Amino acid sequence: MKKYFWGCALVAFTFTTSAAEIYRCDYAKANVVNGAATNMSASRPAKVELSGDAIKAYRSDGSFIFSPPLTQKKGTLRMADDGSKVYVAAIDGSSFAVSDRISKVTEQWDKCQADVKENEGVKPIANPKHRTLTPSERKAVEDAISDQLKDPYSAKFKHSQFISNGNGEYCGYVNSKNSYGGYVGDTPFLVMITGKGRDLSAAVISFGSEDSERIATLQVCQQIGYF
Protein backbone atom coordinates (compact mmCIF):
# COMPACT_ATOMS: atom_id res chain seq x y z
CA MET A 1 0.00 0.00 0.00
CA LYS A 2 1.10 3.54 -0.60
CA LYS A 3 1.74 5.75 2.36
CA TYR A 4 0.44 9.29 2.36
CA PHE A 5 1.25 10.63 5.78
CA TRP A 6 1.04 14.13 6.67
CA GLY A 7 0.13 12.80 5.02
CA CYS A 8 -2.21 12.43 3.58
CA ALA A 9 1.35 10.41 4.70
CA LEU A 10 3.63 10.53 1.80
CA VAL A 11 7.40 10.57 1.04
CA ALA A 12 10.15 12.99 0.98
CA PHE A 13 8.96 14.40 4.19
CA THR A 14 6.84 12.28 6.55
CA PHE A 15 5.26 13.53 9.73
CA THR A 16 4.23 11.09 12.43
CA THR A 17 3.40 13.38 15.34
CA SER A 18 1.07 15.99 13.88
CA ALA A 19 -1.69 16.01 11.31
CA ALA A 20 -0.21 18.89 9.34
CA GLU A 21 2.76 21.20 9.28
CA ILE A 22 1.77 24.88 9.25
CA TYR A 23 3.89 27.48 7.49
CA ARG A 24 3.51 31.26 7.59
CA CYS A 25 4.36 32.81 4.23
CA ASP A 26 4.23 35.91 2.04
CA TYR A 27 1.51 35.45 -0.59
CA ALA A 28 1.51 37.13 -4.00
CA LYS A 29 0.20 36.42 -7.48
CA ALA A 30 0.83 37.41 -11.06
CA ASN A 31 -0.86 37.03 -14.43
CA VAL A 32 0.80 34.85 -17.04
CA VAL A 33 1.20 36.42 -20.49
CA ASN A 34 2.74 34.51 -23.38
CA GLY A 35 4.03 31.89 -20.97
CA ALA A 36 5.78 34.38 -18.66
CA ALA A 37 4.60 35.80 -15.33
CA THR A 38 4.11 39.55 -15.06
CA ASN A 39 5.12 41.49 -11.95
CA MET A 40 3.92 39.90 -8.73
CA SER A 41 1.31 41.69 -6.66
CA ALA A 42 2.21 43.15 -3.28
CA SER A 43 2.81 40.33 -0.83
CA ARG A 44 0.47 39.69 2.08
CA PRO A 45 0.58 37.21 4.99
CA ALA A 46 -0.95 33.79 4.36
CA LYS A 47 -0.40 30.23 5.49
CA VAL A 48 0.20 26.83 3.94
CA GLU A 49 -0.68 23.49 5.50
CA LEU A 50 1.68 20.73 4.41
CA SER A 51 -0.09 17.38 4.54
CA GLY A 52 2.46 14.81 3.54
CA ASP A 53 2.55 14.95 -0.23
CA ALA A 54 -0.32 17.43 -0.42
CA ILE A 55 -0.63 21.12 0.38
CA LYS A 56 -3.55 23.30 1.38
CA ALA A 57 -2.43 26.79 0.42
CA TYR A 58 -4.45 29.72 1.76
CA ARG A 59 -4.70 33.06 0.01
CA SER A 60 -4.68 36.26 2.01
CA ASP A 61 -8.50 36.53 1.61
CA GLY A 62 -9.02 33.19 3.37
CA SER A 63 -9.81 31.10 0.27
CA PHE A 64 -7.50 28.18 -0.47
CA ILE A 65 -6.24 25.66 -3.01
CA PHE A 66 -5.91 21.98 -2.14
CA SER A 67 -3.35 20.11 -4.21
CA PRO A 68 -3.15 16.46 -5.24
CA PRO A 69 -0.18 14.51 -3.84
CA LEU A 70 3.09 16.07 -5.02
CA THR A 71 4.75 12.85 -6.13
CA GLN A 72 7.06 14.14 -8.88
CA LYS A 73 10.61 14.98 -7.85
CA LYS A 74 12.80 17.61 -9.49
CA GLY A 75 15.92 18.56 -7.58
CA THR A 76 14.86 20.20 -4.32
CA LEU A 77 11.22 20.44 -5.43
CA ARG A 78 8.18 18.20 -5.34
CA MET A 79 5.55 18.70 -8.03
CA ALA A 80 2.16 17.61 -9.35
CA ASP A 81 0.30 18.39 -12.58
CA ASP A 82 -3.45 17.73 -12.84
CA GLY A 83 -3.74 19.07 -16.38
CA SER A 84 -5.12 22.48 -15.45
CA LYS A 85 -2.70 23.43 -12.66
CA VAL A 86 0.91 22.81 -11.75
CA TYR A 87 1.70 22.57 -8.02
CA VAL A 88 5.23 22.99 -6.66
CA ALA A 89 6.65 22.78 -3.13
CA ALA A 90 10.20 23.17 -1.89
CA ILE A 91 11.16 20.11 0.14
CA ASP A 92 12.37 22.34 2.97
CA GLY A 93 9.00 24.14 3.13
CA SER A 94 10.47 27.52 2.23
CA SER A 95 8.19 28.18 -0.74
CA PHE A 96 5.12 26.91 -2.59
CA ALA A 97 3.56 27.84 -5.93
CA VAL A 98 0.52 27.07 -8.07
CA SER A 99 0.28 27.93 -11.75
CA ASP A 100 -3.17 27.83 -13.35
CA ARG A 101 -3.13 27.19 -17.12
CA ILE A 102 -6.81 28.07 -17.54
CA SER A 103 -7.00 31.35 -15.64
CA LYS A 104 -3.35 32.10 -16.55
CA VAL A 105 -2.39 33.08 -13.03
CA THR A 106 0.60 32.08 -10.95
CA GLU A 107 0.30 32.20 -7.16
CA GLN A 108 3.29 32.07 -4.84
CA TRP A 109 3.81 31.51 -1.12
CA ASP A 110 7.37 32.58 -0.40
CA LYS A 111 9.70 33.20 2.57
CA CYS A 112 7.80 30.53 4.50
CA GLN A 113 8.65 29.65 8.07
CA ALA A 114 7.27 26.83 10.18
CA ASP A 115 4.79 28.01 12.79
CA VAL A 116 6.26 26.44 15.91
CA LYS A 117 3.21 27.18 18.04
CA GLU A 118 0.78 25.64 15.55
CA ASN A 119 3.00 22.60 15.00
CA GLU A 120 3.33 21.59 18.64
CA GLY A 121 1.12 18.59 18.05
CA VAL A 122 -2.39 17.35 17.42
CA LYS A 123 -4.84 18.57 20.01
CA PRO A 124 -8.22 17.00 20.79
CA ILE A 125 -11.23 18.80 19.38
CA ALA A 126 -13.11 20.48 22.21
CA ASN A 127 -16.71 19.27 22.60
CA PRO A 128 -16.71 17.24 19.36
CA LYS A 129 -19.99 17.01 17.49
CA HIS A 130 -20.48 13.73 15.66
CA ARG A 131 -22.68 12.96 12.68
CA THR A 132 -22.96 10.38 9.93
CA LEU A 133 -21.15 11.11 6.68
CA THR A 134 -23.31 12.34 3.84
CA PRO A 135 -23.44 10.08 0.75
CA SER A 136 -21.17 12.54 -1.11
CA GLU A 137 -18.64 12.62 1.74
CA ARG A 138 -18.68 8.85 2.00
CA LYS A 139 -18.02 8.47 -1.73
CA ALA A 140 -15.18 11.04 -1.65
CA VAL A 141 -13.51 9.24 1.26
CA GLU A 142 -13.84 5.79 -0.32
CA ASP A 143 -12.59 7.02 -3.70
CA ALA A 144 -9.52 8.63 -2.09
CA ILE A 145 -8.59 5.49 -0.14
CA SER A 146 -9.41 3.11 -2.99
CA ASP A 147 -6.88 4.92 -5.17
CA GLN A 148 -4.17 3.70 -2.76
CA LEU A 149 -5.16 0.03 -2.76
CA LYS A 150 -3.71 -2.92 -4.65
CA ASP A 151 -7.24 -4.21 -5.27
CA PRO A 152 -9.68 -1.30 -4.87
CA TYR A 153 -12.68 -3.45 -5.81
CA SER A 154 -12.09 -5.65 -2.76
CA ALA A 155 -12.29 -2.73 -0.31
CA LYS A 156 -14.54 -3.17 2.72
CA PHE A 157 -14.95 0.06 4.70
CA LYS A 158 -15.88 0.59 8.33
CA HIS A 159 -17.01 4.17 8.73
CA SER A 160 -17.06 6.14 11.96
CA GLN A 161 -19.01 9.22 12.97
CA PHE A 162 -17.60 12.39 11.39
CA ILE A 163 -16.51 15.15 13.81
CA SER A 164 -18.36 17.99 12.12
CA ASN A 165 -16.90 20.84 14.20
CA GLY A 166 -13.28 19.90 13.47
CA ASN A 167 -11.04 20.94 10.59
CA GLY A 168 -12.29 18.30 8.18
CA GLU A 169 -10.18 15.37 9.41
CA TYR A 170 -11.92 12.00 9.21
CA CYS A 171 -10.81 8.54 10.33
CA GLY A 172 -12.09 5.09 9.49
CA TYR A 173 -10.96 1.56 8.62
CA VAL A 174 -10.60 -0.34 5.37
CA ASN A 175 -9.88 -4.00 4.68
CA SER A 176 -8.71 -5.03 1.22
CA LYS A 177 -6.80 -7.72 -0.63
CA ASN A 178 -3.05 -7.61 -1.13
CA SER A 179 -1.03 -8.76 -4.14
CA TYR A 180 -1.50 -12.40 -3.10
CA GLY A 181 -5.28 -12.14 -2.99
CA GLY A 182 -5.62 -12.26 0.78
CA TYR A 183 -7.26 -9.67 2.99
CA VAL A 184 -4.79 -7.68 5.11
CA GLY A 185 -7.18 -6.85 7.94
CA ASP A 186 -8.73 -3.59 9.08
CA THR A 187 -6.33 -0.75 8.32
CA PRO A 188 -6.93 2.70 9.85
CA PHE A 189 -6.86 5.75 7.62
CA LEU A 190 -6.96 9.50 8.08
CA VAL A 191 -8.23 11.79 5.34
CA MET A 192 -9.09 15.46 5.02
CA ILE A 193 -12.56 16.31 3.70
CA THR A 194 -12.78 19.73 2.07
CA GLY A 195 -15.20 21.77 -0.05
CA LYS A 196 -18.90 21.53 -0.67
CA GLY A 197 -21.13 20.46 -3.54
CA ARG A 198 -19.16 19.88 -6.71
CA ASP A 199 -15.98 21.02 -4.95
CA LEU A 200 -16.25 18.35 -2.26
CA SER A 201 -13.16 16.15 -2.10
CA ALA A 202 -11.07 14.04 0.25
CA ALA A 203 -7.29 13.75 0.40
CA VAL A 204 -5.35 10.98 2.11
CA ILE A 205 -3.39 12.14 5.13
CA SER A 206 -2.20 8.92 6.72
CA PHE A 207 -2.56 5.34 5.54
CA GLY A 208 -0.53 2.15 5.39
CA SER A 209 -0.68 -1.51 6.36
CA GLU A 210 2.73 -1.80 8.05
CA ASP A 211 2.69 -1.82 11.85
CA SER A 212 4.49 1.53 12.16
CA GLU A 213 2.02 3.15 9.78
CA ARG A 214 -0.99 1.66 11.56
CA ILE A 215 0.27 2.85 14.94
CA ALA A 216 1.05 6.37 13.69
CA THR A 217 -2.38 6.68 12.06
CA LEU A 218 -4.18 5.38 15.14
CA GLN A 219 -2.29 7.78 17.40
CA VAL A 220 -3.24 10.82 15.34
CA CYS A 221 -6.87 9.70 14.94
CA GLN A 222 -7.20 9.08 18.68
CA GLN A 223 -5.68 12.47 19.47
CA ILE A 224 -8.20 14.15 17.20
CA GLY A 225 -11.08 12.31 18.85
CA TYR A 226 -11.75 9.23 16.71
CA PHE A 227 -11.76 5.55 17.72
C-alpha positions as CSV (number, residue, x, y, z in Angstrom):
1,M,0.0,0.0,0.0
2,K,1.1,3.5,-0.6
3,K,1.7,5.8,2.4
4,Y,0.4,9.3,2.4
5,F,1.2,10.6,5.8
6,W,1.0,14.1,6.7
7,G,0.1,12.8,5.0
8,C,-2.2,12.4,3.6
9,A,1.4,10.4,4.7
10,L,3.6,10.5,1.8
11,V,7.4,10.6,1.0
12,A,10.2,13.0,1.0
13,F,9.0,14.4,4.2
14,T,6.8,12.3,6.6
15,F,5.3,13.5,9.7
16,T,4.2,11.1,12.4
17,T,3.4,13.4,15.3
18,S,1.1,16.0,13.9
19,A,-1.7,16.0,11.3
20,A,-0.2,18.9,9.3
21,E,2.8,21.2,9.3
22,I,1.8,24.9,9.3
23,Y,3.9,27.5,7.5
24,R,3.5,31.3,7.6
25,C,4.4,32.8,4.2
26,D,4.2,35.9,2.0
27,Y,1.5,35.4,-0.6
28,A,1.5,37.1,-4.0
29,K,0.2,36.4,-7.5
30,A,0.8,37.4,-11.1
31,N,-0.9,37.0,-14.4
32,V,0.8,34.9,-17.0
33,V,1.2,36.4,-20.5
34,N,2.7,34.5,-23.4
35,G,4.0,31.9,-21.0
36,A,5.8,34.4,-18.7
37,A,4.6,35.8,-15.3
38,T,4.1,39.5,-15.1
39,N,5.1,41.5,-11.9
40,M,3.9,39.9,-8.7
41,S,1.3,41.7,-6.7
42,A,2.2,43.2,-3.3
43,S,2.8,40.3,-0.8
44,R,0.5,39.7,2.1
45,P,0.6,37.2,5.0
46,A,-0.9,33.8,4.4
47,K,-0.4,30.2,5.5
48,V,0.2,26.8,3.9
49,E,-0.7,23.5,5.5
50,L,1.7,20.7,4.4
51,S,-0.1,17.4,4.5
52,G,2.5,14.8,3.5
53,D,2.5,15.0,-0.2
54,A,-0.3,17.4,-0.4
55,I,-0.6,21.1,0.4
56,K,-3.5,23.3,1.4
57,A,-2.4,26.8,0.4
58,Y,-4.5,29.7,1.8
59,R,-4.7,33.1,0.0
60,S,-4.7,36.3,2.0
61,D,-8.5,36.5,1.6
62,G,-9.0,33.2,3.4
63,S,-9.8,31.1,0.3
64,F,-7.5,28.2,-0.5
65,I,-6.2,25.7,-3.0
66,F,-5.9,22.0,-2.1
67,S,-3.4,20.1,-4.2
68,P,-3.1,16.5,-5.2
69,P,-0.2,14.5,-3.8
70,L,3.1,16.1,-5.0
71,T,4.7,12.9,-6.1
72,Q,7.1,14.1,-8.9
73,K,10.6,15.0,-7.8
74,K,12.8,17.6,-9.5
75,G,15.9,18.6,-7.6
76,T,14.9,20.2,-4.3
77,L,11.2,20.4,-5.4
78,R,8.2,18.2,-5.3
79,M,5.5,18.7,-8.0
80,A,2.2,17.6,-9.4
81,D,0.3,18.4,-12.6
82,D,-3.4,17.7,-12.8
83,G,-3.7,19.1,-16.4
84,S,-5.1,22.5,-15.5
85,K,-2.7,23.4,-12.7
86,V,0.9,22.8,-11.8
87,Y,1.7,22.6,-8.0
88,V,5.2,23.0,-6.7
89,A,6.6,22.8,-3.1
90,A,10.2,23.2,-1.9
91,I,11.2,20.1,0.1
92,D,12.4,22.3,3.0
93,G,9.0,24.1,3.1
94,S,10.5,27.5,2.2
95,S,8.2,28.2,-0.7
96,F,5.1,26.9,-2.6
97,A,3.6,27.8,-5.9
98,V,0.5,27.1,-8.1
99,S,0.3,27.9,-11.8
100,D,-3.2,27.8,-13.4
101,R,-3.1,27.2,-17.1
102,I,-6.8,28.1,-17.5
103,S,-7.0,31.4,-15.6
104,K,-3.4,32.1,-16.6
105,V,-2.4,33.1,-13.0
106,T,0.6,32.1,-10.9
107,E,0.3,32.2,-7.2
108,Q,3.3,32.1,-4.8
109,W,3.8,31.5,-1.1
110,D,7.4,32.6,-0.4
111,K,9.7,33.2,2.6
112,C,7.8,30.5,4.5
113,Q,8.7,29.6,8.1
114,A,7.3,26.8,10.2
115,D,4.8,28.0,12.8
116,V,6.3,26.4,15.9
117,K,3.2,27.2,18.0
118,E,0.8,25.6,15.5
119,N,3.0,22.6,15.0
120,E,3.3,21.6,18.6
121,G,1.1,18.6,18.1
122,V,-2.4,17.3,17.4
123,K,-4.8,18.6,20.0
124,P,-8.2,17.0,20.8
125,I,-11.2,18.8,19.4
126,A,-13.1,20.5,22.2
127,N,-16.7,19.3,22.6
128,P,-16.7,17.2,19.4
129,K,-20.0,17.0,17.5
130,H,-20.5,13.7,15.7
131,R,-22.7,13.0,12.7
132,T,-23.0,10.4,9.9
133,L,-21.1,11.1,6.7
134,T,-23.3,12.3,3.8
135,P,-23.4,10.1,0.7
136,S,-21.2,12.5,-1.1
137,E,-18.6,12.6,1.7
138,R,-18.7,8.9,2.0
139,K,-18.0,8.5,-1.7
140,A,-15.2,11.0,-1.6
141,V,-13.5,9.2,1.3
142,E,-13.8,5.8,-0.3
143,D,-12.6,7.0,-3.7
144,A,-9.5,8.6,-2.1
145,I,-8.6,5.5,-0.1
146,S,-9.4,3.1,-3.0
147,D,-6.9,4.9,-5.2
148,Q,-4.2,3.7,-2.8
149,L,-5.2,0.0,-2.8
150,K,-3.7,-2.9,-4.7
151,D,-7.2,-4.2,-5.3
152,P,-9.7,-1.3,-4.9
153,Y,-12.7,-3.5,-5.8
154,S,-12.1,-5.7,-2.8
155,A,-12.3,-2.7,-0.3
156,K,-14.5,-3.2,2.7
157,F,-14.9,0.1,4.7
158,K,-15.9,0.6,8.3
159,H,-17.0,4.2,8.7
160,S,-17.1,6.1,12.0
161,Q,-19.0,9.2,13.0
162,F,-17.6,12.4,11.4
163,I,-16.5,15.1,13.8
164,S,-18.4,18.0,12.1
165,N,-16.9,20.8,14.2
166,G,-13.3,19.9,13.5
167,N,-11.0,20.9,10.6
168,G,-12.3,18.3,8.2
169,E,-10.2,15.4,9.4
170,Y,-11.9,12.0,9.2
171,C,-10.8,8.5,10.3
172,G,-12.1,5.1,9.5
173,Y,-11.0,1.6,8.6
174,V,-10.6,-0.3,5.4
175,N,-9.9,-4.0,4.7
176,S,-8.7,-5.0,1.2
177,K,-6.8,-7.7,-0.6
178,N,-3.0,-7.6,-1.1
179,S,-1.0,-8.8,-4.1
180,Y,-1.5,-12.4,-3.1
181,G,-5.3,-12.1,-3.0
182,G,-5.6,-12.3,0.8
183,Y,-7.3,-9.7,3.0
184,V,-4.8,-7.7,5.1
185,G,-7.2,-6.8,7.9
186,D,-8.7,-3.6,9.1
187,T,-6.3,-0.8,8.3
188,P,-6.9,2.7,9.8
189,F,-6.9,5.7,7.6
190,L,-7.0,9.5,8.1
191,V,-8.2,11.8,5.3
192,M,-9.1,15.5,5.0
193,I,-12.6,16.3,3.7
194,T,-12.8,19.7,2.1
195,G,-15.2,21.8,0.0
196,K,-18.9,21.5,-0.7
197,G,-21.1,20.5,-3.5
198,R,-19.2,19.9,-6.7
199,D,-16.0,21.0,-5.0
200,L,-16.3,18.3,-2.3
201,S,-13.2,16.1,-2.1
202,A,-11.1,14.0,0.3
203,A,-7.3,13.7,0.4
204,V,-5.4,11.0,2.1
205,I,-3.4,12.1,5.1
206,S,-2.2,8.9,6.7
207,F,-2.6,5.3,5.5
208,G,-0.5,2.1,5.4
209,S,-0.7,-1.5,6.4
210,E,2.7,-1.8,8.0
211,D,2.7,-1.8,11.8
212,S,4.5,1.5,12.2
213,E,2.0,3.2,9.8
214,R,-1.0,1.7,11.6
215,I,0.3,2.8,14.9
216,A,1.0,6.4,13.7
217,T,-2.4,6.7,12.1
218,L,-4.2,5.4,15.1
219,Q,-2.3,7.8,17.4
220,V,-3.2,10.8,15.3
221,C,-6.9,9.7,14.9
222,Q,-7.2,9.1,18.7
223,Q,-5.7,12.5,19.5
224,I,-8.2,14.1,17.2
225,G,-11.1,12.3,18.9
226,Y,-11.8,9.2,16.7
227,F,-11.8,5.6,17.7
